[in-house]
Amino acid sequence: MTITYFEIGRIIVEEEQNGKDRAEYGKQLLKGLSQQLTKEFGKGFSIDVLERIRKFYLIYSKSATVLRILEIKNSETVSRNSNDSISSSLSKNFENKKMQTLSSFFTLTWSHYVFLMRIDDEKERRFYEIESERHNWSVRELKRQYDSALYARLALSRDKEGILKLSEQGQIIEKPKDIIKDPYILEFLGLPELNQYSESQLEEEIINKLEHFLLELGHGFTFVARQNRITFDDKHFRIDLVFYNRILRCFVLIDLKIGELKHQDLGQMQMYVNYYDREMRLEDENKTIGIVLCQNKSESVVKYTLPENNEQIFASKYKTVLPSVEVLKELLENK
């Protein structure tokens, strides 16, 4: 269906380019095409749908990959005269190899592309397209990731070169910082934004919605334990949540904090990380990562508590109510 729509979009655009008064001609073209397609194929080709199909072609025909495909088969472009039927034209198009090549490019469903076309920024749109293909996101999951501004949150921890890579390759995990988001969006927990709940209640809700939390953490995470007890010198300590990242091949420890982050919280996480590195980590595994999730934090406290070459301990905010995309994007613009 997607390839069919792409070809219909091409026909619309090419016909519009042949018209003298493009604005008026375009309106009449869509009206006539809608009537003809509806007659030949049935419902589903209203003027609104055709406008969306036209937009689809205009957006994706600019892709370097698609341009190469179109150039390869440019000599095979089908020209229609006024007596040709739409179905005849489309049938001729499907007979050449161009359609097979295009099908390898358009791997998502039409519903995915309808949503992606709402994203104006080309780099951001390409990022969500790559991630949807790579991780087999449903349209619902794609929408949730977009609404939580995944692209903007990942971009916050990257320089301009790193942001460009996001749009060209998606999220590539090579070092600890690549898995960190700030903030984490936990709206699926159903908790209020104000601290009217305890850390244990927050943890309990995360465990109840573990599948959602794993999706928010990102790629390669597996759950290991909750309230993991470690003991030395007859003293007991408990780590809220323990995960393992298969891509980085390391443990990831998470501590949950209600309210403002304190330097003691980072010091405690450093102790947990040191313990795991010295007592739990295997020789062929990488160093443990520690993340303190808090409602609020001072960047200065984080900066002066952690060493300059820190690559293991991170502090990130979490939000239990979904902020607007505009608010999260402001963070990126003010970076």
JONORLIN-V848556 format. One record per residue. N is the residue number from 0. SS is DSSP state (A for helix, B for strand, O for the rest). PSI is psi in whole degrees, -180 to 180 (NA if undefined). Layout:
# JONORLIN-V848556
n->N ss->SS psi->PSI
n->N ss->SS psi->PSI
This chain:
# JONORLIN-V848556
n->0 ss->O psi->-42
n->1 ss->A psi->-42
n->2 ss->A psi->-39
n->3 ss->A psi->-46
n->4 ss->A psi->-38
n->5 ss->A psi->-42
n->6 ss->A psi->-39
n->7 ss->A psi->-41
n->8 ss->A psi->-40
n->9 ss->A psi->-44
n->10 ss->A psi->-44
n->11 ss->A psi->-49
n->12 ss->A psi->-43
n->13 ss->A psi->-38
n->14 ss->A psi->-39
n->15 ss->A psi->-39
n->16 ss->A psi->-23
n->17 ss->A psi->-15
n->18 ss->O psi->148
n->19 ss->O psi->-58
n->20 ss->O psi->91
n->21 ss->A psi->-41
n->22 ss->A psi->-53
n->23 ss->A psi->-40
n->24 ss->A psi->-39
n->25 ss->A psi->-40
n->26 ss->A psi->-46
n->27 ss->A psi->-37
n->28 ss->A psi->-48
n->29 ss->A psi->-39
n->30 ss->A psi->-47
n->31 ss->A psi->-40
n->32 ss->A psi->-38
n->33 ss->A psi->-44
n->34 ss->A psi->-43
n->35 ss->A psi->-43
n->36 ss->A psi->-38
n->37 ss->A psi->-40
n->38 ss->A psi->-40
n->39 ss->A psi->-35
n->40 ss->A psi->-12
n->41 ss->O psi->-164
n->42 ss->O psi->163
n->43 ss->O psi->7
n->44 ss->O psi->49
n->45 ss->O psi->170
n->46 ss->A psi->-39
n->47 ss->A psi->-42
n->48 ss->A psi->-42
n->49 ss->A psi->-35
n->50 ss->A psi->-38
n->51 ss->A psi->-39
n->52 ss->A psi->-41
n->53 ss->A psi->-44
n->54 ss->A psi->-40
n->55 ss->A psi->-47
n->56 ss->A psi->-44
n->57 ss->A psi->-37
n->58 ss->A psi->-51
n->59 ss->A psi->-15
n->60 ss->O psi->-14
n->61 ss->O psi->-11
n->62 ss->O psi->138
n->63 ss->A psi->-39
n->64 ss->A psi->-47
n->65 ss->A psi->-38
n->66 ss->A psi->-39
n->67 ss->A psi->-40
n->68 ss->A psi->-45
n->69 ss->A psi->-35
n->70 ss->A psi->-38
n->71 ss->A psi->-39
n->72 ss->O psi->19
n->73 ss->A psi->-36
n->74 ss->A psi->-16
n->75 ss->A psi->6
n->76 ss->O psi->132
n->77 ss->O psi->125
n->78 ss->O psi->133
n->79 ss->O psi->141
n->80 ss->O psi->176
n->81 ss->O psi->-18
n->82 ss->O psi->-12
n->83 ss->O psi->144
n->84 ss->O psi->156
n->85 ss->A psi->-43
n->86 ss->A psi->-37
n->87 ss->A psi->-44
n->88 ss->A psi->-44
n->89 ss->A psi->-37
n->90 ss->A psi->-42
n->91 ss->A psi->-38
n->92 ss->A psi->-41
n->93 ss->A psi->-14
n->94 ss->O psi->-17
n->95 ss->O psi->167
n->96 ss->A psi->-16
n->97 ss->A psi->-38
n->98 ss->A psi->-39
n->99 ss->A psi->-39
n->100 ss->A psi->-41
n->101 ss->A psi->-36
n->102 ss->A psi->-28
n->103 ss->A psi->-18
n->104 ss->A psi->-44
n->105 ss->O psi->87
n->106 ss->O psi->-11
n->107 ss->O psi->170
n->108 ss->O psi->164
n->109 ss->A psi->-37
n->110 ss->A psi->-36
n->111 ss->A psi->-47
n->112 ss->A psi->-33
n->113 ss->A psi->-42
n->114 ss->A psi->-44
n->115 ss->A psi->-32
n->116 ss->O psi->-15
n->117 ss->O psi->-17
n->118 ss->O psi->113
n->119 ss->O psi->-40
n->120 ss->O psi->121
n->121 ss->A psi->-42
n->122 ss->A psi->-43
n->123 ss->A psi->-42
n->124 ss->A psi->-43
n->125 ss->A psi->-37
n->126 ss->A psi->-50
n->127 ss->A psi->-32
n->128 ss->A psi->-46
n->129 ss->A psi->-46
n->130 ss->A psi->-36
n->131 ss->A psi->-41
n->132 ss->A psi->-46
n->133 ss->A psi->-38
n->134 ss->A psi->12
n->135 ss->O psi->45
n->136 ss->O psi->138
n->137 ss->O psi->168
n->138 ss->A psi->-37
n->139 ss->A psi->-44
n->140 ss->A psi->-38
n->141 ss->A psi->-46
n->142 ss->A psi->-41
n->143 ss->A psi->-43
n->144 ss->A psi->-38
n->145 ss->A psi->-45
n->146 ss->A psi->-29
n->147 ss->O psi->7
n->148 ss->O psi->49
n->149 ss->A psi->-45
n->150 ss->A psi->-47
n->151 ss->A psi->-40
n->152 ss->A psi->-39
n->153 ss->A psi->-37
n->154 ss->A psi->-27
n->155 ss->O psi->-31
n->156 ss->O psi->15
n->157 ss->O psi->153
n->158 ss->O psi->-178
n->159 ss->A psi->-39
n->160 ss->A psi->-40
n->161 ss->A psi->-37
n->162 ss->A psi->-39
n->163 ss->A psi->-39
n->164 ss->A psi->-35
n->165 ss->A psi->-42
n->166 ss->A psi->-21
n->167 ss->A psi->-32
n->168 ss->A psi->-6
n->169 ss->O psi->-163
n->170 ss->O psi->113
n->171 ss->O psi->125
n->172 ss->O psi->112
n->173 ss->O psi->-24
n->174 ss->O psi->163
n->175 ss->A psi->-42
n->176 ss->A psi->-23
n->177 ss->A psi->-21
n->178 ss->A psi->-5
n->179 ss->O psi->134
n->180 ss->O psi->151
n->181 ss->O psi->103
n->182 ss->O psi->169
n->183 ss->B psi->138
n->184 ss->B psi->115
n->185 ss->O psi->40
n->186 ss->A psi->-21
n->187 ss->A psi->-12
n->188 ss->A psi->-23
n->189 ss->O psi->25
n->190 ss->O psi->151
n->191 ss->O psi->159
n->192 ss->O psi->-34
n->193 ss->O psi->154
n->194 ss->O psi->66
n->195 ss->O psi->21
n->196 ss->O psi->160
n->197 ss->O psi->170
n->198 ss->A psi->-36
n->199 ss->A psi->-37
n->200 ss->A psi->-40
n->201 ss->A psi->-45
n->202 ss->A psi->-43
n->203 ss->A psi->-42
n->204 ss->A psi->-36
n->205 ss->A psi->-44
n->206 ss->A psi->-40
n->207 ss->A psi->-29
n->208 ss->O psi->43
n->209 ss->A psi->-38
n->210 ss->A psi->-44
n->211 ss->A psi->-40
n->212 ss->A psi->-39
n->213 ss->A psi->-39
n->214 ss->A psi->-38
n->215 ss->A psi->-36
n->216 ss->A psi->-41
n->217 ss->O psi->-158
n->218 ss->O psi->140
n->219 ss->O psi->5
n->220 ss->B psi->138
n->221 ss->B psi->146
n->222 ss->B psi->137
n->223 ss->B psi->-54
n->224 ss->B psi->162
n->225 ss->B psi->151
n->226 ss->B psi->48
n->227 ss->B psi->117
n->228 ss->B psi->131
n->229 ss->B psi->144
n->230 ss->B psi->134
n->231 ss->B psi->149
n->232 ss->O psi->39
n->233 ss->O psi->21
n->234 ss->B psi->139
n->235 ss->B psi->138
n->236 ss->B psi->149
n->237 ss->B psi->128
n->238 ss->B psi->127
n->239 ss->B psi->-56
n->240 ss->B psi->138
n->241 ss->B psi->128
n->242 ss->B psi->169
n->243 ss->B psi->134
n->244 ss->B psi->116
n->245 ss->O psi->-28
n->246 ss->O psi->-47
n->247 ss->O psi->-14
n->248 ss->O psi->58
n->249 ss->B psi->159
n->250 ss->B psi->148
n->251 ss->B psi->116
n->252 ss->B psi->136
n->253 ss->B psi->128
n->254 ss->B psi->135
n->255 ss->B psi->130
n->256 ss->B psi->132
n->257 ss->B psi->131
n->258 ss->B psi->-153
n->259 ss->B psi->140
n->260 ss->O psi->135
n->261 ss->O psi->157
n->262 ss->A psi->-28
n->263 ss->A psi->-32
n->264 ss->A psi->-41
n->265 ss->A psi->-38
n->266 ss->A psi->-40
n->267 ss->A psi->-42
n->268 ss->A psi->-37
n->269 ss->A psi->-41
n->270 ss->A psi->-45
n->271 ss->A psi->-46
n->272 ss->A psi->-44
n->273 ss->A psi->-42
n->274 ss->A psi->-48
n->275 ss->A psi->-39
n->276 ss->A psi->-36
n->277 ss->A psi->-25
n->278 ss->A psi->-26
n->279 ss->A psi->-32
n->280 ss->O psi->136
n->281 ss->O psi->163
n->282 ss->O psi->-35
n->283 ss->O psi->5
n->284 ss->O psi->156
n->285 ss->O psi->168
n->286 ss->O psi->148
n->287 ss->O psi->145
n->288 ss->B psi->138
n->289 ss->B psi->132
n->290 ss->B psi->124
n->291 ss->B psi->116
n->292 ss->B psi->123
n->293 ss->B psi->163
n->294 ss->B psi->-31
n->295 ss->B psi->156
n->296 ss->O psi->154
n->297 ss->O psi->124
n->298 ss->A psi->-30
n->299 ss->A psi->-41
n->300 ss->A psi->-44
n->301 ss->A psi->-46
n->302 ss->A psi->-46
n->303 ss->A psi->-10
n->304 ss->A psi->-38
n->305 ss->O psi->150
n->306 ss->O psi->157
n->307 ss->O psi->-34
n->308 ss->O psi->23
n->309 ss->O psi->129
n->310 ss->O psi->13
n->311 ss->O psi->-30
n->312 ss->B psi->130
n->313 ss->B psi->150
n->314 ss->B psi->125
n->315 ss->B psi->147
n->316 ss->B psi->160
n->317 ss->B psi->150
n->318 ss->B psi->130
n->319 ss->O psi->-1
n->320 ss->O psi->135
n->321 ss->O psi->114
n->322 ss->O psi->164
n->323 ss->O psi->152
n->324 ss->A psi->-36
n->325 ss->A psi->-41
n->326 ss->A psi->-44
n->327 ss->A psi->-34
n->328 ss->A psi->-28
n->329 ss->A psi->-35
n->330 ss->A psi->-41
n->331 ss->A psi->-43
n->332 ss->A psi->-29
n->333 ss->O psi->8
n->334 ss->O psi->NA
